[in-house]
């Protein structure tokens, strides 16, 4: 936390309060961090913007994120009670793929405005391919999208392989849902998350094996949607992509 504050201090004018003036090892790191930011904002006329990128990297370190994420949320909530905290602006950028193993009640991710990265459409994917000098026909792009939709990361994986000519599109699509395919790591990561959450696993097994969209528990629906595994139609859900349906039918 002190390193976090030092990075903030580095980007602020020297005449603002310093970390050393507001740090107390007795009260602890989170309180000292809060005291430091409050002292800074008390001396600012304009809002303080903290933009945090790749916050999902913390998800592999529970002993850190279980304290840090609730702290961010507490700062947001302080604005309701303490005027100076109205000056704080937080932008938190993160992947939601690990939501299956998080306590959503202890994060800042379910408050205020949410900007969700949507799938690319066919025209956008075609333009992307052309920029990479990939001569894909409309039918070939449709075939790729039938497997992975317009998922930016999954499309990028395919384009990376095609640009390097490591595999043909036909072979890539043929192996896509297998452990020999380019999406094995992506799929295995989700499988590990599901295996670690038996209740979520059972619900998703129901989804992928259903022939039509089904209604499931709203909390499990939120987790699966955040992981990018389902789409929602009203109160009912279905697998997001054929890639997910076929792979998890075989592995759950």
N, C-alpha and C positions, 0 to 999 in steps of 0.2 A: 504493500500500500504506500509505503514511503517512496518507492521507486515511481509508482504511478503519479504521486504528487510532484515528484521532481521533474517528471516529463511535462506536466502541466505548467509548473513554475518556469521551465525553460522557455516556454512560448509566451510568457506574460511580461509586461514591463517590469523593470527592476524596482520601481517605486511601490509596488504592491506588497502586501504582507508576505513574509518568507515562511517556509516550512518550519524552520527552527523556532520561530516565534510562537507557533501554534501546536507544536508536537509535544505529547505527554505520554511517555512509555507506561505510566501507571494506568491511565484510562484506556489505553489500547489503541491499536492501529485504526480501526474503523471510526472511532470517535475523533481521533486526531485528524484523520482525513476529512471528516465532516467539518470539524472546527476550522481547518485550513481553508477549505472552499468557501465557507461562510464568511470568513475574514476577507478573502479576496473579493467576493461579490459585494460586500459592504463598502468597498472602495472603488467599485465600478459604476459608471453611469449607464453603460449599455449591458445587455445580457451577455452571459458567458456561455459559449457553445462548446460542448464536449462531444466530439464525433468519434465513436468507438467502432472500429471495423474488425471483422473476423472474430467476433466475441464467442462464436461457437467453439473456438480452439480451447476455451476454458472448460468445456464439457468433459474433457478427459481428466480433469483435475477437480474432483468433487470437493476436496478440502479447501479449494480456492473459490470456486463458483458458488458454493453454498453460503458463503459470507458476502462475496462481492456483488452477486446479482440482487439479493435482497437489499443491499446497501444502495444500489442505483435506484431501486424502486422506492426506498425510503426517502431519497432526495426528491424524487418526483412528488411524493405525497406531502413533503414538508411545505410545498408551495401553497397548500390549502390552509396552512396554519401560520406560517412565518413569511412575512412580506419579502424578505431578502431572497428567499429561495425561488421566488417568481422570476428571478433573473437567470436561472439555470435553464439551458436548452440541451436536451440529450438526444443524440441520434445514435441508435444502436443497430449495427448491421450484423446479421448472423444467418447461418443456415438453420433450418428447422428440422433437419433430418434426424436429429438425436432426441426429439421430443418424446419418443417412446420410453426413455429412461430418465426423464426429468420430472421434478415436482413443479408443475406449472403455477402453483400458488405462491412460489417463492422466487419469482422472476419478474423483471420489468417488462416482459414481452407481451403481456396481455392488458396493457393500459395505453391510453392515448391512441394516436393515429398509427395504423399499420399500412405499410406500403408493400404489397406482395409482388414478387417477380413473376410475371405471367409467362406462359409458353409462347414461343415464337410461332407465327403463322407460316404458311407455305411460302408466301412471297418473301418474307424476311429470311427464311432458310435458303431460298434460292439465291437471294442477293449475297448472303454470307458465303455460299458455295462459290459464286462467281468471283468474289474478292479473293478467294483462296485458289482460284484458277482450277476449280473442280468442275468438269463438264458433266453435270448430272442432269438427266432429263426430268421433266415433271413427274413422269411415272416412277422414276427411281426415288425422287424426293418423297412421293406419296408412300412408297414401299417402306422407306425409313420411318416416316411419321406413323405408319400403321403400327410399328413396333414400339416407338418411344415418344410419339406425339411431337411436340415442339420443345421438349425439355432442353434448356440451354446446355446443361452440362453433358447430357447423354448425346446430344447432337455433336457437341465439340469432340467427345471421345471418338465418335465415328469419323468426323472430318480429319482429326489428327492422323488416324490410321490410313485413311484414303489419300491424304496429301503425301504421306511418306511411302505410299504404295506398298504397305505391309500386308494388305488384304484387299480382295475385291468386295464390292458392295454385296454381291450375291452371297459370298462366303460369310461376310460379316453378319448378315441377316439370318443366315442359316444357323449360325452358332450362337446367336444373340442370347438365347434363353438357357444356354448350357454353361457348364463350368469351364469350357474351353473358349468361351466368347469374350469379347472385350468388356462386357458389363459384369463379369464375374465378381470383381472386387466391390462394385456398387451394390450388387444383389446380396453378396455374402455379408456385407456390413449390415444391411437391413435384417437379414436372417438372424444374425447374432443378437441384434436388438430384440427381435421378436422372441427368440429362444430364452432371453433373459426376462421376459415379461409374459408368463403363461396365459394370463387373462387376455392380453392384447393379441397374442398369437392365436388363441382360440377364436377370437372375433374375426381376425383377418382370414383365417382358414374358412370360416363361414362365407365371407365376402367373395373370395376367389373361386369357391366351389359352387356358388349360386349362379344360375343361368340368367337371372335378372337382378336388378338393383334391389338391395335389402335395407331394412332399417336396423340400426345397431345403437348401442348406448352412446349418448352424446359425447361423453368424455373420451371414450375410445375412438369415436369418429373424429374428434378434434385432433387426437394424437396421430392417427393414421393419415389424416389429411395433411397435417403439418409435416409428416415424414415424406410426403409426396407419393403415397401409395394408393390413394383413392381420389375419386371425384365425387361431388355431392350433387344430388338432384332433389331439392327440397329436403325432406328428412331421410331420404334413402341414399345409399352409396353403392359404388361399384369400383373395381380396380381401375387405377388411373390409366395404365397402358397394358396392351397385350403382353408386353415383356414381363410385367409383374404377375399377371394372371397365370401364365404358363409356368413360369419359374416357381412360384410359390404353391401352385397346385401340386408340384412334384416334390417340394421340399418341406412343406409344413405337415 
